[in-house]
Amino acid sequence: MKAVLLAAALSLAAFPALADPAQNGPWLTALSLSGDAKPLAEHWDYVNPNAPKGGLVRLSALGGFDRQAQQHWFGDLDRATEFGEQALLSALGLSSGSGLVPLDDCSLLRGLDTQRRERLKASMPARRLQPDETLFRQGDPGDALYVVTEGSITACSPGEHGTHRYLSLSPGMMLGEAALLDGRGRSADAVADVASVVHVLGKDALERIALEDPELARQVTTNIAVHLSERLRSASAAWQVAAA
């Protein structure tokens, strides 16, 4: 992919109101994109001086134009890298993990007989998310866990210089289970990368299952514990490789 870097520069100029600033007043600042610079007294005529102050201005982005005349721009390096990885996988005819996995094939339902499997599925309504839609935010109550069956969900948190991305969850994966078990708030934001579907197991639904079918609740919590253990082992293996 050939990348074209585009840059735009603003010309800032400072000049005295008259020839001798010591005798005729302070220097003034002016701004011009083209043509003569216009002195800035307090604000431009079209600016509302009473507008809310603050916010974030992004002055740069990563991206470029490929030979199919498509534009790809990314707010951070992680998203640009992931896009490149998925493009390579697609070129090799491999799955990028953002397809569809039936709820029956997800680890939360592992080992359940048909009757209990259908009962648990009936307690897990589907929720559809649009691209960039937030599933939950850092600090929100941990009142449910989610199983991704379609699309991709990213766990991230806001930072001083943009969003910090921790991992992307593909179909078949679970998120939010730790906060559901320990009752503490969400440790990160969860945002849909693309149009996605998650199935929701709420705290109230799990407590109701525990009252009505204790064995089903035991199996579900065991599957959650195994899932957390597998994630911890994967993280431990990654740390060992990084330290080698």
N, C-alpha and C positions, 0 to 999 in steps of 0.2 A: 504494500500500500504506500503510495506516495503521499506524503503529508506536505501541505502548503501552510506555512506559518504566516499569519496575517497580523499586522501590527498597526495601531493607530496612535498617534502621539498628539498631545495637546501642547501648544506653545504657550508658555507663561512668560510674561514680560513685566518688568518693573521699570517705571520711568517717573521722573519728577514732574510735579505739576507745572513748575517753571524751571528756568535754567539753574537757579541756585536754591536747593532745598533748605539750606540753612537759613535763608532769608525769606523764603516764600512758602514754607509749610512742608509737611511730611511727604514721603514718596507714596505713590499709589500703585496698586496691583491691577493688572489687566489680563484678560483671557481672550484668545482668539483661535478659532479653528482655521480661518483663512481671512485675508484682508486685514484692515486696520484693527488694532486691539482696542477694546472698549473698557474704560476704567470701571473698576468694581467699587462702588461706594459702600453699599451694604448688601444688595442683592439685585439680580436682574428684575426687570419689570414684570415678567411673567411668573416669578417665584412668589409663593405665599409665605411670608415671613412667620406666620403663625402656625405653619404646618408642624406635625409631630417631628421631633428630632430623634436621631439615632438610627440603628439598623445596620445591615450588612450589605456592602457593595462588593460584588465579585468582579475584579478587574481583569481576570484571566481565566481561561479554560483550556483543557486538553482536548485536542481533536484535529480533524482535518477533512479533506475531501478525497474519496477514493475514485477509482477510474470509472465506476458506474454512476458518478455524479451524485452519490449519496453523501449526506453530511452526518458526521458522527462527532458529537461534542460531549465531554464528560466533566462533571464537577470536581472529580478528584482522580488521583492516579489509580486507586483500587478499581474504580468502575471502568476505566480505560483498559487496565490489565485484564479484567474479567471478560470484557468484550472481545479482546484479542484472543484469549484462551478459548472462548466459545466459537469464535470464527475458525480457529485452527481445528477444533473438534469437528465442526460441521464440514470443513473441507476434507477431513479424513473419513467422513461418513459415520462418525461416532456421536452418540447422544450427549447433549450438554446437560442433561438432568433436569430440564424444564418442561418435560412432557406431562403425562398423566399416569398416576398410580391409584388404582381403586383403594378405597378405605379398607376393604377386606385384606389387602396385601400389606397393610402397615403394621409396624411392630406392636402397636398398642393392642391389637386384636390377636396377637400371637397365642396359640394354644387354646383358644376358646372353642367350645362346641358350637354347633349351628344355632341352637336356641339362645345361648348367651351372647353370641356374636351379633345376632339380629337385635337383641335387646339393647346392647351397647350402642350399636349404630343408630337405633331409634332415639337415643339420648344425645346424639351428636349432630345437630343441624349444620347444614353447610352455610358458609358465608362467602360471598364473592367480593373480591377486592379489585379495584381499578389500579392501573400503573401509578406508582407513587402514593397510593393511599396508605394511611397509617393504620396498622392493626391495633397497636397499643404504644404508649409512650413510657419512657423511663420514669419510675416512681408510681405508675398506676397500680391499683390493687391487683394482686395475683389471684383473680377469681375464676380463671379458666385456663385450660391448656388447649393447644391447637395442633391439628395434624394437617400438614400440607398434602393435598392430593393433585394439585395442578398449579403450574407457574413457579414462582420463586419468591421467597421472603428473605429480606436482609435484616440482620440484627446490627444495630448501629447506635451511636450516640453523638450528640453535637459537641464540637470542640472549638477551640479558639480560632483555628485556621480551617474550619470546615468540618464535615462529618467524618467520624471515625467508624469504619466498617469492620465488624468482627468476623462474621461469616454469613454465607448465603445458604438458605435451607431449600432443598429441592423436594419434589414430590416423594412422599413416603416418610419424610422426616417430621419430628415433633418439636414444638417449642412452647415455652411458658410453663413447663411442667414443674420446674424447681420452685417458682413463686407460688404455684398452686399447692405444693406440698408443705413448704415452710411458712406460708402465710405472709411473707414479706413482699415488698413492692417489686415491680419489674426492674431488672437491672440494666435494661437497654430499650431503645425504640425497636419496633418491628415494622418494616415498610415493604410493601409489595414492589418488586422490581418490574413485573409485567402483570397482566391480568391473571389473577390467581384465585384458587379456591382452597379454603381451609374448613375443616370440620371442628366444631367447638364442643369440648367437654367441660361444662361449667362445674364449679364447686358444689352448687346445690344439687345438680344432677348426680354427681359422684356420691354425695352424702345420702341421697335417696336410694341409690343402688346399694350402698352399704347396709341400709336398713332392710331393704326388701330382698336382697340376694348377697349375703356376706361373702360367699365363695367367689362370685363374679367380681366384687370389689377387691378381694384379695388378689385375684389374678391380674386385674388391671394395675393395681399398685406395684405388683411384682414386675410387670412389663415396663412400667415407668422406671423402676429402680434399675432394671437391666439396661434400659436405654441410656440412663445417666451414667451407668458404669462403662458402657461401651464408648460414650463420648469422652469420659475421663481417660480411659485407656488410649484412645486415639490422640488426645492432647498430650498425654505423657510420652507417647512414642514420637510425636512431632518435636517435643522439647529435647528428647534424647538425640534425635537426628541433628537438630540445630546446634546442640552442645558438642557434637562429635567433631 
